[in-house]
């Protein structure tokens, strides 16, 4: 079950008109936090992200399942189930036995998968596979949904980065 403040942040993102993946990012952030504080582990950064996305779909974020060919049929089917459950709302209580089993299995996994280094490595590997047009489109959309104070903050950060590189 996601924490209440995670749900609140995701709903806030939705109200601001941010994309479903941005809303889902709040759940991924929560999951990496759980791994870092030792609540459980994950085998890889991808698994940590997958757990967060699954939670997001089940919480009602309108994040569509991956298209055919992007992931295995099994993963896509599970994502579809999670998405449908999230859109329907909770009909029955989760099985405590199943939850306990999952938690015990994850506790045996390592904690390094949510380290800054591992997540940065994963992000860079994913970015390399994207085209420049795709990245540009994402940047334009980010600027649109940032709002005036968000844009001002980003401009200050960029100026600071440029300044520190010249020194």
C-alpha positions, 0 to 999 in steps of 0.5 A: 500500500503506498504511503498517503503523502505519495498518493497526495503528491501524485494527485497534485501532479495530476492536477497540475497537468503533468504526465502519468509517468511523472505521477508514477515517478512519485511511487518509484521515488517511494520505492527507492526510499524503502530500499535505501532505508532497508525495508526490503531490497531489489535485484536491480534498478529495473526491479525497483522501478517496476515495483513503483510503476506497479504500485502507481497503476494499482493506485489509479494513475492512468499509466498505460501498460507497455506496448507489445514488443517493448517487454515480455507478454507476461510483464505486459499482462501483469501491467494490464491487470494492475492498470485495470485494478487501479481504474476499478478501485479496490474490490477485495482485501489483499492476501496477507499470506501473499504479501508476506511471501513477497516481502520475505523474498524482497528482504533477501535481495541487495540494497545497492540497486537503489543507490545513486550510482546504480540509478544514474547508470540505469538512467544514462543507459536508457537516455542513450537509447532515446533519439534527440527528437524524443528528448527535445519533445520531453524538454518542451513539455516539461517547460510547459508544465513547470509553471512560472516559478518552476521555470525561474528555478530551472533557469537559475539552476542552469545559470549556476551550472554554466557559471560553475563550468567556466571556473 
